[in-house]
Amino acid sequence: MAEPILEARDIVKNFGRVLALRGADFNVNAGEVVALVGDNGAGKSTLIKCLAGVEQPDAGEILFEGSPVTLQTPTQARELGIETVYQDLALAADLDPAANLFLGRETTRGGVLGKLGFLDNGAMHREAGEAFESLGVGLQDSNAPVANMSGGQRQGVAVSRAVTWASKVVFMDEPTAALGVVQTRHVLELIGRVRERGISVVLISHNLPEVFEVADRIEVLRLGERVAQYRRADVTMEDVVGAMTGAISQEGAA
């Protein structure tokens, strides 16, 4: 098998007396969609935060392209090409989609004006428009603040921002949790387009039908440990539910 692009080994994370991760393992290969599933309290979000540099593990090892790395901040993860779309989307509601796409990475104008901090809004809007079009994100008014947009459009902006800057891995934490049927379909199609670009997607979700639609592999966390990993084509939803609830306790082949 190919070497994982991102791997976690025996990750331990405590929050006071609460042991969130008890030696969790995880891996994602280049250009695949991996679903990370588990019941509430399984440690999914904590594990992702460790891999995204938001939290630092108390023990264990993270490897990127086969080499150990220490991710003390989200910036360090981004420098490796790792981006995250959180449930709250982390968008600036009063700014338009282009401004959100370049938030923290603004393009300045050339020459003296750039040195004075003047932004090149035209260039940012052009690049943002190309990014949204390439990913199939339809925006009725690209100049409107994202606060006026639908949940699906806001999710599209957040995913586009992550994909624009990611070169290796994108984490998506419950991306369809608050969306309707049509908006959910757009997000699932968007995940497929991201994979087509050769970028790995890690999907954190409770929705097993969606997981089985888009994932190549499924990894199951239970009580802070990985208890199973499967090729999606080799298992049923009942198998995954069994691993989530403890009926299946051994990791499957992956």
C-alpha positions in Angstrom: 0.0 0.0 0.0 1.0 3.6 -0.6 2.4 5.5 2.4 -0.3 7.6 4.1 -0.1 11.3 3.4 -1.2 12.0 7.0 -1.1 9.6 9.9 -1.8 9.7 13.6 -0.3 7.0 15.9 -1.4 6.4 19.5 -2.7 9.9 20.1 -3.6 10.7 23.7 -5.4 13.9 24.7 -6.6 14.8 28.2 -8.9 17.7 29.2 -8.4 17.7 32.9 -9.8 14.4 34.1 -11.6 13.7 30.8 -9.6 11.4 28.6 -10.7 12.4 25.1 -8.3 10.2 23.1 -6.9 7.0 24.5 -4.2 6.1 21.9 -6.1 6.9 18.7 -4.8 6.0 15.3 -5.8 7.4 11.9 -4.5 7.6 8.4 -5.5 9.1 5.1 -3.9 8.4 1.7 -3.4 10.9 -1.1 -6.4 11.6 -3.2 -9.0 9.7 -1.2 -12.1 10.5 0.8 -11.9 9.0 4.3 -14.9 9.2 6.6 -14.2 9.4 10.3 -17.3 8.3 12.2 -18.3 7.5 15.8 -20.9 8.3 18.4 -20.9 11.6 20.3 -17.9 11.7 22.6 -15.9 9.2 20.5 -13.1 11.8 20.1 -13.6 12.7 16.4 -13.4 16.4 16.7 -10.5 16.2 19.2 -8.5 14.0 16.9 -9.1 16.4 13.9 -8.1 19.4 16.0 -4.8 17.6 16.9 -4.2 16.9 13.2 -5.1 20.5 12.3 -2.8 22.1 14.9 -5.6 23.5 17.0 -4.9 21.1 19.9 -1.6 19.5 20.9 -1.7 15.8 21.9 -0.3 14.8 25.3 1.3 11.7 23.7 1.6 10.0 20.4 3.0 10.8 17.0 1.7 12.6 13.8 3.4 11.9 10.5 3.1 13.9 7.3 4.3 12.2 4.1 6.1 9.7 6.3 8.0 12.1 8.5 7.1 13.0 12.1 5.8 16.6 12.5 4.8 18.8 15.4 1.7 20.9 14.7 1.6 23.6 17.4 -0.6 26.0 15.5 -3.2 25.9 12.6 -0.7 28.0 10.6 1.8 25.2 10.7 -0.8 22.8 9.4 -1.7 25.2 6.6 1.9 25.5 5.6 1.9 21.8 5.0 -1.2 22.1 2.8 -3.8 21.1 5.4 -7.0 23.1 5.7 -10.2 22.6 7.8 -13.8 23.5 7.4 -15.4 23.6 10.8 -19.1 23.2 11.6 -19.4 27.0 12.4 -17.7 27.7 9.0 -15.6 30.5 10.6 -16.8 33.0 8.0 -16.8 36.8 8.5 -20.6 37.4 8.1 -20.3 41.1 7.0 -17.8 40.4 4.2 -18.5 39.2 0.7 -17.4 35.8 -0.5 -14.1 37.0 -2.1 -13.1 38.8 1.1 -13.8 35.6 3.0 -11.8 33.5 0.5 -8.7 35.7 1.1 -9.3 36.4 4.8 -5.9 36.5 6.3 -4.2 36.1 2.9 -5.2 39.3 1.2 -3.6 40.3 -2.0 -2.1 43.8 -2.0 -1.6 46.1 -4.9 1.7 46.5 -6.7 4.2 49.2 -6.2 4.0 52.0 -3.5 0.3 51.4 -2.9 1.0 47.8 -2.0 3.7 48.8 0.4 1.2 51.1 2.0 -1.2 48.2 2.5 -3.8 48.9 -0.2 -5.6 45.8 -1.2 -6.1 44.6 -4.8 -9.8 43.9 -4.5 -10.2 43.4 -8.3 -7.7 40.7 -8.4 -9.2 38.9 -5.4 -12.7 39.1 -6.8 -11.4 37.6 -10.2 -9.5 34.8 -8.5 -12.4 34.1 -6.1 -14.9 33.9 -9.1 -12.6 31.4 -10.9 -12.4 29.3 -7.7 -16.2 29.3 -7.2 -16.8 28.5 -10.8 -14.3 25.6 -10.9 -15.9 24.0 -7.9 -19.4 24.5 -9.1 -20.3 26.9 -6.3 -23.2 29.1 -7.6 -23.6 32.5 -5.9 -26.5 34.7 -6.9 -24.7 37.9 -5.8 -21.0 37.6 -5.3 -20.9 41.1 -3.8 -23.4 40.4 -1.1 -22.2 39.7 2.5 -22.3 36.0 3.3 -24.8 36.8 6.1 -27.4 37.2 3.4 -26.6 33.9 1.8 -28.2 30.5 2.2 -26.6 27.8 4.3 -25.6 25.9 1.2 -23.9 28.9 -0.3 -22.1 29.7 2.9 -20.9 26.1 3.1 -19.7 26.4 -0.5 -17.7 29.6 0.3 -16.1 27.9 3.3 -15.2 24.8 1.3 -13.9 26.8 -1.6 -11.7 28.8 0.8 -10.2 25.5 2.2 -9.7 24.0 -1.2 -8.2 27.1 -2.7 -5.4 27.1 -0.1 -5.1 23.3 0.6 -2.7 21.3 -1.5 -2.8 18.0 0.5 -5.7 17.5 2.9 -9.1 19.1 3.7 -10.9 18.2 6.9 -14.7 18.7 6.8 -16.5 18.6 10.1 -20.2 17.7 9.6 -20.5 19.8 6.4 -24.1 18.9 5.8 -25.5 18.9 9.3 -27.6 22.1 9.0 -28.4 21.8 5.3 -31.5 20.8 3.3 -31.7 18.1 0.7 -30.7 20.2 -2.3 -27.9 22.0 -0.5 -26.6 18.7 0.9 -26.4 17.3 -2.7 -24.3 20.3 -3.7 -21.8 19.8 -0.9 -21.5 16.0 -1.6 -20.8 16.9 -5.3 -18.3 19.4 -4.1 -16.4 16.7 -2.1 -16.1 14.7 -5.3 -14.6 17.7 -7.2 -12.1 18.2 -4.4 -11.0 14.6 -4.7 -10.7 15.0 -8.5 -8.1 17.6 -7.8 -5.9 15.1 -6.0 -6.6 16.5 -2.6 -7.5 14.1 0.3 -10.8 14.8 2.1 -11.4 13.7 5.7 -15.2 13.8 6.3 -16.4 13.8 9.9 -20.1 12.8 9.8 -22.9 11.1 11.6 -24.8 10.6 8.4 -24.0 7.1 7.2 -25.9 7.2 3.9 -23.8 10.2 3.0 -20.7 8.5 4.2 -21.4 5.5 2.0 -22.1 7.7 -1.0 -18.8 9.6 -1.0 -16.2 7.8 1.1 -13.5 5.5 -0.2 -12.7 4.2 3.3 -14.3 4.5 6.7 -12.5 4.7 10.1 -14.5 4.3 13.3 -13.6 5.8 16.7 -15.1 4.6 19.9 -14.3 6.0 23.3 -11.2 7.7 22.1 -9.7 4.8 20.1 -9.9 3.6 16.5 -11.9 0.3 16.6 -12.3 -0.4 12.9 -11.3 0.7 9.5 -12.9 -0.5 6.3 -13.0 -0.1 2.6 -16.5 1.3 2.0 -17.2 -1.2 -0.7 -16.5 -4.2 1.6 -19.0 -3.4 4.4 -22.6 -2.6 5.2 -24.0 0.2 7.4 -24.8 -2.5 9.9 -21.1 -3.3 10.2 -20.2 0.3 10.8 -23.0 0.8 13.4 -21.7 -2.4 15.1 -18.2 -0.9 15.4 -19.6 2.4 16.6 -21.6 0.7 19.4 -19.0 -1.8 20.4 -20.6 -4.9 18.9 -17.5 -5.1 16.7 -14.3 -4.5 18.6 -11.5 -5.4 16.2 -10.2 -3.3 13.3 -11.1 -4.6 9.9 -8.7 -4.8 7.0 -8.1 -1.5 5.1 
